[in-house]
Amino acid sequence: MNKPSSVGVGALIGLLVGYPLSYFFQSGALRAKLSLGGYIEHISDVFNSRDLVGTAIGVWIGSVLVFALIGVMLNAAMSGRRSPTP
């Protein structure tokens, strides 16, 4: 696997993991209103809510970006350990 595609795979995995995990970094008010499943299913409603939008978007974007970067770094570290095949 070449380097650009491995970075893309790591970023995609990080994005997919970061979206549901961003729920745990949201404010207590949001978590009191929605379960994890409700958060994932109704993310557009969260972003349209006047009470929640202030921090919800920032936390969501931050979490997704952080986990995407973690995915890229882990994938790069794992692909660096593989021995090259002739």
N, C-alpha and C positions, 0 to 999 in steps of 0.2 A: 504494500500500500504506500503510495507516495505521500509526501508531507502535507500538501494542501488538502487532500481528501481526508487524511487522518485528523487534521485540525477541524474540518467540517463535521466529522462524526463526533468528535469530542464536544464541540459546541452544541450540536443537536441533542446529544444525550444530556448535557448540562441544562439546556433549555427545557427539555421534557421533565427533568427532575426538579428544576427550579420553580416551575409554575405551581405545582401542588405544595411544595415546601414553603413557598412564600406566604402561605396561609398562617404558618406558625410564627412568622415575624410581624404579622398584622397586629393592630391594636386590640385590646381586650374587648372594646365595643363591637368591633366587627366579628370577632370570634364568638361573642355572646349572641349575636344575631344570626349567624350562619354556621352550619357544620362544614367540615372540609368538603364534603360532596356538594353542598349547596354553594360554596365558594367557587368551586371549579365549574359547576353548571351555570351559575349566574354571575360570572365575572363582569359582564357588561352592566348589570344592575348595580353592582358594587361601584363601578366607575361613574355611574350616573347619579348615585346617592349624594345629596349635598352634605350629609353628616360624615360620610366615609371617604369621599373622594380626595380630600386634602392629603392624607397620608397613604391611602391605599395604592394610588398610582405610583408614588415614589418607592414605596416598599416593594411593590410587585416588580417594577422595572429593576430596582437594585438587586433584588433576590435572583431574578432570572439572569441578569448579567453576571453576577458573582458566580452562580452555579455553572453558567456557560464557560466562564474563564477557568473554573475548577475542572470542568470536563475536558477542556483543551489541554490544561497542564497534565492531568492524569493520563490522557491519551498519549500525549507526547512522551511522558515518562515511561509508559508501558511500551510504546513502539520503539523507544530507545534501547530497551532491554532485549528485544528480539535479536537473534543472530541473523545476519544477512544470509540469504540463500543464493547459491551460485546460479 
